[in-house]
Amino acid sequence: MKKIILVFLLSILMWPSFPQSSDQTKTKPVRVKNMGLSLTMDYSIVLGNYSKFSKDNTKSGFAANGWMANLTWDWLGKNFFGLAVQYAFQHHPLLDTAKNFIPAGTIYPLGSGAYNNHYLFIGPVYNRNFKRWMLDIKVLIGGVLSSCPVYNNTDPMTKQNVHNSGTGFAYQFAIAVGYQLAPNWLITLNVSYIGANPSKTKDYQYAVADTIWNSAHTEIIRIDYSTQVVEYTMKKEISTFNTGLGIRFKF
């Protein structure tokens, strides 16, 4: 009887050291969702010189209000900070009052064209969740490719209308507030400001012949050739306030 009691006590003392089953020891790791993909559609309001129609201001943009769409990927690290990469597209029609205006550097009127602005941005992002709510703040820099008749010029030799696009530096400040609809999906309200300075410079070189006659203007003495350079520079200032709705997927 004493041996049975001794074995029972030893079994209780040694029980924690017995190997456990694999089902009890293995736990499935929880994956942190620290990346997001967002798509937004915004109403885009033109500001400053971008919205002006002035014959004396070469930076007048003649732009009307339009729309903007952007696609953003972001990765979050520690302390709610991360990195965002964004492609954005803006469309702003020209003002109706500018259709017949002929800007410097061309002999053709602007017509019923529009700005089509392509942006590529990168920069830091702050993203934090408060239960079902989300706050997202971005400060981005990048470049713009802007296509519009305001960058066109007339070839001095052929007198043809040459279509150009402007390029330059761009920046953006953006704030979004989101509400979680499902574990991975949020709807967002977005506001942003975009500024950019696209420009286009184009040079033309062509030979000019100068005929030298005698005093009676009956005989050519010589012909002098020279090279002339004509330079066209078109600079614009893009300034817009944008607001709209979007969706965000976390993964």
LOVEX-707509 format. One line per 10 residues: their letters; for each residue y negated, x, z negated of N, C-alpha, C. Coordinates in Angstrom, 2 decimals, padded with zeros to 5 digits. Atoms other than C-alpha are relative to their C-alpha. Layout:
A = Y,X,Z,Y,X,Z,Y,X,Z | ...
//
This chain:
MKKIILVFLL = 001.21,000.83,000.00,000.00,000.00,000.00,-001.26,000.87,000.00 | 001.16,-000.90,000.06,-002.38,002.84,-000.88,-000.24,000.66,001.35 | 000.16,-000.63,-001.31,-001.68,004.46,002.51,-000.65,-000.96,000.98 | 000.59,001.00,-000.92,-002.56,001.23,004.32,-001.49,-000.14,-000.24 | 001.42,000.12,000.33,-005.86,000.93,002.46,-000.78,001.23,000.47 | 000.65,-001.24,-000.42,-006.70,004.60,003.18,-000.21,000.03,001.51 | 000.12,000.05,-001.47,-006.04,004.17,006.92,-001.08,-000.98,000.42 | 000.99,001.03,-000.32,-008.21,001.02,006.99,-001.42,000.51,-000.23 | 001.32,-000.55,000.30,-011.15,002.80,005.33,-000.40,001.08,001.00 | 000.29,-001.04,-001.00,-010.89,005.78,007.69,-000.35,-000.60,001.36
SILMWPSFPQ = 000.26,000.67,-001.29,-010.85,003.42,010.69,-001.43,-000.53,000.04 | 001.36,000.53,000.04,-014.11,001.78,009.57,-001.03,001.11,000.12 | 000.95,-001.12,-000.03,-015.81,005.14,009.03,-000.07,000.66,001.37 | -000.06,-000.67,-001.30,-014.72,006.52,012.40,-000.31,-000.92,001.17 | 000.22,000.96,-001.09,-015.47,003.37,014.45,-001.20,000.33,000.89 | 001.15,-000.31,-000.89,-018.99,004.40,015.69,000.25,001.14,000.94 | -000.25,-001.15,-000.85,-017.55,007.60,017.16,000.98,-000.29,001.11 | -000.94,000.36,-001.06,-015.01,005.78,019.33,-000.77,-000.20,001.31 | 000.68,000.19,-001.29,-015.93,005.81,023.08,-000.18,-001.47,000.32 | 000.30,001.38,-000.38,-017.59,002.64,024.31,000.38,-000.22,001.45
SSDQTKTKPV = -000.35,000.36,-001.38,-016.76,000.82,027.49,-001.20,000.27,000.90 | 001.08,-000.31,-000.96,-018.77,001.61,030.63,-000.96,-001.15,000.14 | 000.89,001.16,-000.13,-020.15,-001.95,030.71,-001.04,-000.03,-001.09 | 000.92,000.03,001.12,-021.76,-001.46,027.31,-000.98,001.17,000.03 | 000.84,-001.20,000.04,-023.18,002.08,027.81,-000.95,000.09,001.18 | 000.82,-000.13,-001.19,-024.62,001.78,031.33,-001.01,-001.15,000.07 | 001.05,001.00,-000.18,-027.94,-000.02,031.77,-000.65,000.21,001.35 | 000.60,-000.06,-001.33,-029.50,-000.83,035.09,-001.47,000.38,-000.12 | 001.40,-000.41,000.10,-032.82,001.03,035.56,-000.93,-001.04,000.60 | 001.00,000.95,-000.48,-035.91,-001.14,036.02,-000.96,000.73,000.92
RVKNMGLSLT = 000.88,-000.65,-000.97,-037.86,-000.21,039.17,-001.43,-000.49,-000.17 | 001.40,000.34,000.15,-041.61,-000.10,038.72,-000.60,-000.29,001.38 | 000.62,000.38,-001.27,-043.49,-001.91,041.49,-001.41,000.59,000.03 | 001.28,-000.71,000.00,-046.30,000.57,042.08,-000.62,000.12,001.38 | 000.60,000.01,-001.34,-047.06,-000.11,045.76,-000.34,-001.43,000.39 | 000.42,001.31,-000.45,-048.80,-002.98,047.48,-000.44,000.01,001.44 | 000.44,000.18,-001.38,-049.55,-004.29,050.96,-000.84,-001.28,000.03 | 000.94,001.12,000.02,-052.57,-006.56,051.44,-000.54,-000.29,001.39 | 000.60,000.46,-001.26,-053.88,-008.59,054.37,-001.10,-000.98,-000.35 | 001.13,000.87,000.32,-057.33,-010.20,054.22,-000.73,-000.42,001.28
MDYSIVLGNY = 000.87,000.51,-001.05,-059.58,-012.29,056.48,-001.33,-000.34,-000.66 | 001.31,000.15,000.63,-063.31,-012.20,055.74,-001.04,-000.53,000.98 | 001.23,000.32,-000.73,-066.55,-013.74,056.90,-000.93,001.18,-000.18 | 000.76,-001.24,000.03,-068.81,-010.80,057.77,-001.47,-000.29,000.31 | 001.44,000.25,-000.10,-072.58,-011.03,057.22,-000.72,001.31,000.33 | 000.71,-001.21,-000.43,-074.79,-008.50,059.05,-001.28,000.17,-000.80 | 001.16,-000.32,000.82,-077.57,-006.74,057.14,-000.84,001.10,000.65 | 000.85,-001.12,-000.41,-080.48,-004.36,057.72,-000.25,000.10,001.49 | 000.27,-000.23,-001.41,-081.09,-002.78,061.12,001.08,-000.58,000.90 | -001.12,000.53,-000.80,-077.70,-004.01,062.29,-000.28,-001.42,000.47
SKFSKDNTKS = 000.27,001.40,-000.34,-079.02,-007.57,062.33,-001.32,-000.20,000.73 | 001.35,000.16,-000.53,-082.49,-006.86,063.76,-000.04,000.01,001.53 | 000.28,-000.04,-001.43,-083.84,-007.50,067.24,-001.46,000.45,000.13 | 001.35,-000.56,-000.13,-086.82,-005.19,067.67,-000.02,000.96,001.18 | 000.11,-000.87,-001.17,-087.90,-003.56,070.93,-000.51,001.39,-000.37 | 000.58,-001.28,000.41,-089.64,-000.78,069.00,000.92,000.80,-000.92 | -000.93,-000.67,000.91,-086.74,000.07,066.66,001.28,000.34,000.76 | -001.18,-000.40,-000.79,-084.07,002.11,068.47,001.32,-000.23,-000.74 | -001.22,000.25,000.77,-081.60,001.44,065.63,000.32,-001.47,-000.16 | -000.30,001.43,000.06,-081.77,-002.32,066.03,001.38,-000.27,000.58
GFAANGWMAN = -001.37,000.24,-000.43,-078.24,-003.63,066.32,000.21,-001.27,000.80 | -000.09,001.28,-000.72,-078.88,-007.13,067.75,001.28,-000.78,-000.36 | -001.30,000.59,000.36,-075.72,-008.24,065.85,-000.17,-001.30,-000.76 | -000.06,001.26,000.74,-074.91,-011.74,064.60,001.18,000.03,-000.95 | -001.11,000.07,000.94,-072.58,-012.72,061.77,001.32,-000.21,000.74 | -001.31,000.11,-000.66,-068.88,-012.47,062.61,001.12,-000.05,-001.03 | -001.16,000.03,000.89,-065.51,-011.88,060.99,000.63,001.39,-000.09 | -000.67,-001.28,000.21,-063.38,-009.04,059.67,001.41,-000.24,-000.52 | -001.37,000.01,000.51,-059.67,-008.46,059.06,000.38,001.42,-000.39 | -000.46,-001.33,000.36,-058.05,-005.58,057.24,001.40,-000.04,-000.60
LTWDWLGKNF = -001.34,-000.20,000.53,-054.62,-004.31,056.29,-000.03,001.24,-000.87 | 000.12,-001.08,000.98,-054.34,-002.12,053.18,001.35,000.28,-000.65 | -001.15,-000.47,000.79,-051.49,-000.09,051.68,-000.53,000.83,-001.15 | 000.44,-000.81,001.13,-051.92,001.30,048.20,001.18,000.40,-000.87 | -000.99,-000.54,000.94,-049.90,003.36,045.73,-000.70,000.26,-001.32 | 000.60,-000.14,001.32,-050.58,003.31,041.99,000.75,001.02,-000.82 | -000.59,-001.00,000.88,-050.00,006.22,039.64,-000.23,-000.35,-001.46 | 000.21,000.22,001.42,-050.90,006.60,035.98,-001.39,-000.59,-000.26 | 001.28,000.54,000.48,-053.67,004.77,034.11,-000.64,-000.94,001.01 | 000.45,001.05,-000.92,-053.93,002.09,036.83,-000.77,000.54,001.20
FGLAVQYAFQ = 000.69,-000.59,-001.14,-055.43,004.53,039.38,001.01,000.40,001.07 | -000.88,-000.38,-001.09,-053.99,005.28,042.79,-000.76,000.32,001.27 | 000.56,-000.35,-001.31,-054.63,005.85,046.49,000.21,-001.16,000.96 | -000.06,001.09,-000.97,-055.40,003.30,049.21,-000.31,000.53,001.40 | 000.25,-000.28,-001.41,-055.25,003.56,053.01,-000.20,-001.35,000.69 | 000.34,001.31,-000.58,-056.85,000.79,055.07,-000.43,000.12,001.46 | 000.54,000.21,-001.36,-057.34,-000.26,058.69,-000.77,-001.31,-000.01 | 000.83,001.20,-000.03,-060.16,-002.74,059.25,-000.56,-000.19,001.41 | 000.57,000.34,-001.31,-061.46,-004.54,062.34,-001.10,-001.04,-000.21 | 001.14,000.92,000.06,-064.83,-006.25,062.69,-000.38,-000.47,001.41
HHPLLDTAKN = 000.50,000.55,-001.27,-066.12,-008.54,065.44,-001.32,-000.70,-000.28 | 001.32,000.60,000.15,-069.84,-009.34,065.65,-000.59,-000.23,001.39 | 000.63,000.25,-001.30,-071.27,-011.06,068.74,-001.46,000.42,-000.02 | 001.42,-000.31,-000.11,-074.69,-010.03,070.00,-000.82,-001.28,-000.10 | 000.89,001.15,000.11,-077.62,-012.32,069.31,-000.27,-000.61,001.38 | 000.30,000.68,-001.28,-078.30,-014.91,072.01,-001.33,000.45,000.56 | 001.33,-000.41,-000.45,-081.90,-013.74,072.14,-000.02,001.39,000.62 | -000.05,-001.37,-000.53,-080.76,-010.22,073.13,000.72,000.09,001.34 | -000.79,-000.03,-001.23,-078.80,-011.20,076.25,-000.76,000.65,001.16 | 000.79,-000.50,-001.14,-081.65,-010.32,078.65,-000.78,001.26,-000.34
FIPAGTIYPL = 000.73,-001.20,000.41,-082.94,-007.31,076.72,000.63,001.23,000.65 | -000.46,-001.25,-000.63,-082.69,-003.93,078.52,-000.37,001.15,-000.92 | 000.30,-001.09,000.92,-082.38,-001.08,075.99,-000.31,001.30,000.74 | 000.30,-001.31,-000.58,-083.51,002.50,076.59,001.28,000.68,000.46 | -001.15,-000.72,-000.53,-081.16,004.57,078.75,000.79,-000.75,001.02 | -000.73,000.77,-000.98,-080.02,001.80,081.04,-000.95,-000.94,000.74 | 000.78,000.97,-000.77,-081.32,-000.55,083.70,000.66,-001.37,-000.03 | -000.76,001.24,000.06,-078.86,-003.29,082.79,-000.25,-000.71,-001.34 | 000.18,000.75,001.26,-079.38,-006.08,080.20,001.30,000.03,-000.82 | -001.14,-000.02,000.90,-077.07,-006.31,077.18,001.03,-001.06,000.35
GSGAYNNHYL = -000.93,001.08,-000.34,-075.56,-009.62,078.26,000.60,-000.62,-001.26 | -000.64,000.73,001.10,-073.21,-011.68,076.09,001.17,000.80,-000.57 | -001.06,-000.85,000.55,-071.25,-008.80,074.59,000.14,-000.16,-001.50 | -000.25,000.06,001.44,-070.13,-008.09,071.05,000.36,001.39,-000.50 | -000.49,-001.20,000.67,-069.44,-005.31,068.57,001.48,-000.21,-000.36 | -001.38,-000.07,000.47,-065.75,-004.49,068.11,000.16,001.33,-000.73 | 000.00,-001.19,000.85,-065.58,-002.05,065.21,001.38,000.24,-000.62 | -001.29,-000.40,000.57,-062.36,-000.24,064.27,-000.25,001.06,-001.07 | 000.19,-000.93,001.12,-062.27,001.51,060.87,001.36,000.51,-000.50 | -001.13,-000.56,000.72,-059.78,003.80,059.17,-000.55,000.64,-001.28
FIGPVYNRNF = 000.53,-000.42,001.30,-060.40,004.33,055.43,001.10,000.59,-000.86 | -000.88,-000.53,001.04,-058.83,006.28,052.58,-000.84,000.26,-001.24 | 000.76,-000.26,001.21,-059.83,006.60,048.94,000.69,-000.51,-001.24 | -000.62,000.41,001.27,-059.13,005.90,045.27,-000.06,-001.51,-000.21 | -000.06,001.42,000.34,-058.16,002.47,043.96,000.31,-000.14,-001.48 | -000.31,000.37,001.38,-058.14,000.97,040.47,000.58,-001.41,000.04 | -000.70,001.29,-000.06,-055.63,-001.88,040.08,000.65,-000.27,-001.35 | -000.53,000.32,001.33,-054.80,-003.61,036.80,000.32,-001.49,-000.08 | -000.43,001.38,000.18,-052.96,-006.80,035.88,-000.31,-000.47,-001.41 | 000.24,000.67,001.27,-053.96,-009.19,033.09,000.82,-001.29,000.02
KRWMLDIKVL = -000.97,001.10,-000.09,-050.91,-011.46,032.78,000.14,-000.39,001.47 | -000.16,000.42,-001.39,-051.04,-013.48,036.03,-001.20,000.37,000.88 | 001.20,-000.36,-000.74,-054.46,-012.12,037.07,-000.01,001.49,000.33 | 000.07,-001.39,-000.44,-055.24,-008.89,038.91,-001.44,000.35,000.36 | 001.30,-000.54,-000.40,-058.38,-006.78,039.33,000.22,001.25,000.84 | -000.19,-001.11,-000.94,-058.59,-004.37,042.27,-001.37,000.49,000.45 | 001.27,-000.60,-000.39,-061.50,-001.97,042.92,000.29,001.22,000.86 | -000.22,-001.12,-000.92,-061.66,000.45,045.86,-001.33,000.61,000.42 | 001.12,-000.76,-000.58,-064.11,003.15,046.99,000.59,000.85,001.12 | -000.68,-000.60,-001.14,-063.18,004.27,050.50,-000.99,000.69,000.93
IGGVLSSCPV = 000.77,-000.67,-001.05,-064.47,006.68,053.13,000.88,000.15,001.22 | -000.79,-000.15,-001.22,-063.43,007.16,056.72,-000.89,000.09,001.22 | 000.72,-000.07,-001.26,-064.56,006.78,060.31,000.02,-001.34,000.72 | 000.11,001.23,-000.77,-065.53,004.07,062.78,-000.02,000.32,001.49 | 000.10,000.01,-001.46,-064.99,003.55,066.50,-000.60,-001.34,000.38 | 000.76,001.22,-000.27,-067.57,001.01,067.67,-000.22,-000.16,001.50 | 000.18,000.29,-001.42,-067.53,-000.57,071.14,-000.96,-001.17,000.16 | 001.01,001.04,-000.21,-070.51,-002.59,072.38,-000.89,000.43,001.16 | 000.93,-000.37,-001.09,-072.93,-002.75,075.35,-001.21,000.80,-000.46 | 001.17,-000.77,000.46,-075.62,-001.16,073.14,000.19,001.49,000.18
YNNTDPMTKQ = -000.27,-001.43,-000.20,-073.91,002.22,073.70,000.05,000.37,001.49 | -000.10,-000.28,-001.44,-073.90,001.91,077.51,-001.25,000.72,000.50 | 001.13,-000.65,-000.65,-076.12,003.97,079.79,000.17,-000.08,001.51 | -000.03,-000.01,-001.47,-076.98,004.22,083.48,000.14,001.41,000.50 | -000.18,-001.31,-000.63,-075.68,007.18,085.47,-001.24,000.29,000.86 | 001.24,-000.27,-000.75,-078.88,008.83,086.84,000.22,000.25,001.49 | -000.27,-000.26,-001.40,-077.18,009.71,090.12,000.51,-001.23,000.74 | -000.63,001.15,-000.69,-075.03,006.69,090.98,-000.63,-001.33,-000.37 | 000.62,001.22,000.51,-077.08,004.11,089.02,001.02,-001.04,-000.47 | -001.03,000.90,000.50,-073.82,002.63,087.75,-000.12,-000.14,-001.52
NVHNSGTGFA = 000.00,000.25,001.44,-073.47,001.10,084.29,001.23,000.67,-000.62 | -001.08,-000.76,000.62,-071.38,003.47,082.14,000.28,-000.58,-001.38 | -000.38,000.60,001.28,-069.48,001.88,079.24,000.42,001.09,-000.99 | -000.27,-000.99,001.03,-069.41,003.94,076.05,000.37,-000.66,-001.32 | -000.28,000.43,001.38,-068.28,003.67,072.43,-000.61,001.02,-000.95 | 000.58,-000.89,001.00,-069.93,005.09,069.33,001.01,000.33,-001.09 | -000.86,-000.43,001.11,-068.17,007.04,066.59,-000.86,000.56,-001.11 | 000.76,-000.54,001.10,-069.27,008.11,063.14,000.68,-000.20,-001.34 | -000.49,000.09,001.38,-068.83,008.19,059.38,-000.15,-001.44,-000.50 | 000.05,001.34,000.56,-068.09,004.98,057.46,000.45,000.05,-001.46
YQFAIAVGYQ = -000.40,000.10,001.40,-067.69,003.96,053.82,000.08,-001.47,-000.40 | -000.21,001.38,000.44,-066.70,000.87,051.87,000.15,-000.07,-001.52 | -000.21,000.36,001.39,-066.94,-000.59,048.37,000.62,-001.40,-000.03 | -000.71,001.28,-000.05,-064.49,-003.43,047.70,000.51,-000.38,-001.39 | -000.53,000.56,001.23,-063.55,-005.67,044.77,000.81,-001.24,000.35 | -000.84,001.17,-000.22,-060.72,-008.20,044.73,000.53,-000.50,-001.34 | -000.62,000.65,001.15,-059.50,-010.67,042.11,001.19,-000.79,000.52 | -001.22,000.65,-000.48,-055.93,-011.87,042.53,000.65,-000.87,-001.06 | -000.78,000.87,000.90,-053.73,-014.60,041.05,001.44,-000.02,000.49 | -001.41,-000.12,-000.34,-049.95,-014.28,040.96,000.61,-001.37,000.28
LAPNWLITLN = -000.67,001.24,-000.39,-048.16,-017.06,042.84,001.51,000.08,-000.21 | -001.43,-000.26,000.14,-044.67,-015.52,042.63,000.13,001.43,-000.53 | -000.14,-001.34,000.57,-043.19,-012.33,041.10,-000.58,001.13,000.87 | 000.47,-001.07,-000.89,-044.14,-010.25,044.19,-001.23,-000.37,000.82 | 001.06,000.48,-000.88,-046.94,-012.32,045.76,-001.22,-000.43,-000.80 | 001.27,000.41,000.59,-050.61,-012.79,044.91,-000.93,-000.50,001.10 | 001.10,000.40,-000.87,-053.53,-014.60,046.52,-001.26,000.64,-000.54 | 001.15,-000.77,000.44,-056.81,-012.70,046.41,-001.31,-000.55,000.57 | 001.37,000.26,-000.44,-060.54,-013.36,046.63,-000.69,001.35,000.09 | 000.49,-001.35,-000.27,-062.29,-010.35,048.16,-001.49,-000.01,000.34
VSYIGANPSK = 001.37,-000.27,-000.43,-065.86,-009.07,048.46,-000.10,001.50,000.28 | 000.12,-001.41,-000.34,-066.84,-005.79,050.11,-001.31,000.26,000.74 | 001.14,-000.45,-000.78,-069.70,-003.83,051.59,000.45,001.17,000.86 | -000.34,-001.09,-000.93,-069.25,-001.61,054.68,-001.28,000.53,000.62 | 001.10,-000.68,-000.68,-071.75,000.91,055.98,000.54,001.05,000.94 | -000.46,-000.99,-000.98,-071.41,003.15,059.03,-001.18,000.43,000.87 | 001.04,-000.56,-000.86,-073.51,005.33,061.37,000.59,000.48,001.32 | -000.55,-000.43,-001.29,-071.92,005.33,064.83,-001.10,000.45,000.96 | 000.94,-000.47,-001.00,-073.62,007.20,067.64,000.76,000.48,001.23 | -000.58,-000.50,-001.24,-073.01,008.28,071.22,-001.05,000.84,000.71
TKDYQYAVAD = 000.87,-000.89,-000.77,-074.54,011.23,073.09,000.70,000.37,001.30 | -000.58,-000.30,-001.30,-073.99,011.77,076.79,-001.00,000.81,000.83 | 000.84,-000.88,-000.81,-075.33,014.55,079.03,000.39,-000.10,001.48 | -000.21,-000.05,-001.45,-075.75,014.57,082.83,-000.74,001.21,000.55 | 000.62,-001.13,-000.68,-076.42,017.71,084.87,000.15,-000.20,001.51 | -000.06,000.15,-001.45,-077.31,017.50,088.53,-001.03,000.92,000.65 | 000.85,-000.94,-000.74,-078.89,019.75,091.17,-001.10,-000.76,000.72 | 001.17,000.57,-000.67,-082.34,019.03,092.55,-000.51,001.02,001.02 | 000.49,-000.88,-001.07,-083.53,020.47,095.87,-001.50,-000.20,000.20 | 001.46,000.04,-000.21,-087.22,021.32,096.29,-000.30,000.74,001.30
TIWNSAHTEI = 000.24,-000.57,-001.33,-088.20,021.93,099.95,-001.44,000.55,000.08 | 001.31,-000.66,-000.14,-091.05,024.42,100.56,-000.34,000.09,001.49 | 000.43,000.00,-001.41,-092.95,023.87,103.85,-001.16,000.99,000.19 | 001.17,-000.82,-000.31,-095.55,025.98,105.64,-001.25,-000.85,-000.13 | 001.26,000.71,000.21,-099.22,025.06,105.49,-000.20,-001.16,000.97 | 000.13,001.08,-000.98,-098.99,022.95,108.63,001.06,-001.07,-000.20 | -001.09,000.94,000.31,-095.94,021.21,107.20,000.87,-000.27,001.25 | -000.83,000.12,-001.20,-094.06,021.92,110.41,001.27,000.83,-000.09 | -001.16,-000.88,000.10,-091.56,024.50,109.24,000.39,000.19,-001.46 | -000.51,-000.20,001.35,-089.35,024.84,106.17,000.06,001.50,-000.28
IRIDYSTQVV = -000.04,-001.42,000.38,-089.92,028.16,104.47,001.25,000.30,-000.81 | -001.20,-000.17,000.82,-087.22,027.81,101.87,000.29,-001.29,-000.76 | -000.39,001.13,000.86,-085.35,025.37,099.67,000.42,000.56,-001.36 | -000.31,-000.44,001.36,-085.32,025.94,095.93,000.88,-001.05,-000.68 | -000.91,000.89,000.74,-082.48,024.49,093.85,-000.14,000.24,-001.49 | 000.07,-000.08,001.46,-082.68,023.74,090.17,000.94,-001.03,-000.61 | -000.89,000.92,000.72,-080.52,022.01,087.61,-000.80,-000.77,-001.03 | 000.65,000.86,000.97,-081.85,019.10,085.64,001.05,-000.62,-000.93 | -000.90,000.57,001.02,-080.29,017.78,082.44,-000.64,-001.27,-000.55 | 000.43,001.27,000.58,-080.58,014.19,081.31,000.94,-000.32,-001.15
EYTMKKEIST = -000.81,000.29,001.18,-079.39,013.32,077.80,-000.33,-001.38,-000.52 | 000.14,001.32,000.60,-078.81,009.86,076.40,000.62,000.04,-001.39 | -000.51,000.08,001.37,-078.41,009.33,072.66,-000.23,-001.40,-000.54 | 000.05,001.34,000.56,-077.61,005.95,071.15,000.52,000.05,-001.44 | -000.38,-000.01,001.41,-077.56,005.62,067.33,-000.19,-001.40,-000.59 | 000.06,001.31,000.64,-076.83,002.49,065.33,000.38,000.12,-001.48 | -000.33,000.05,001.41,-076.53,001.59,061.65,000.71,-001.32,-000.30 | -000.78,001.20,000.35,-073.77,-000.84,060.67,-000.11,-000.24,-001.50 | 000.11,000.38,001.40,-074.30,-002.69,057.41,000.45,-001.45,-000.13 | -000.54,001.35,000.10,-072.22,-005.73,056.43,000.47,-000.31,-001.42
FNTGLGIRFK = -000.58,000.54,001.23,-071.33,-007.84,053.40,001.11,-000.95,000.42 | -001.18,000.74,-000.44,-067.86,-009.36,053.68,000.66,-000.71,-001.17 | -000.70,000.74,001.05,-066.08,-012.03,051.66,001.03,-000.93,000.63 | -001.06,000.85,-000.53,-062.85,-013.94,052.15,001.22,-000.02,-000.89 | -001.26,000.15,000.74,-059.26,-014.58,051.08,001.06,000.92,000.60 | -001.08,-000.85,-000.48,-056.11,-012.50,051.34,001.27,-000.25,-000.78 | -001.28,000.05,000.69,-052.51,-012.13,050.29,000.43,001.44,-000.30 | -000.47,-001.33,000.41,-050.88,-009.19,048.49,001.47,-000.08,-000.36 | -001.42,-000.09,000.30,-047.22,-008.21,048.33,000.24,001.28,-000.78 | -000.31,-001.17,000.83,-046.04,-005.86,045.55,001.45,000.41,000.19
F = -001.38,-000.49,-000.16,-043.00,-003.67,046.04,000.14,001.40,-000.59
//
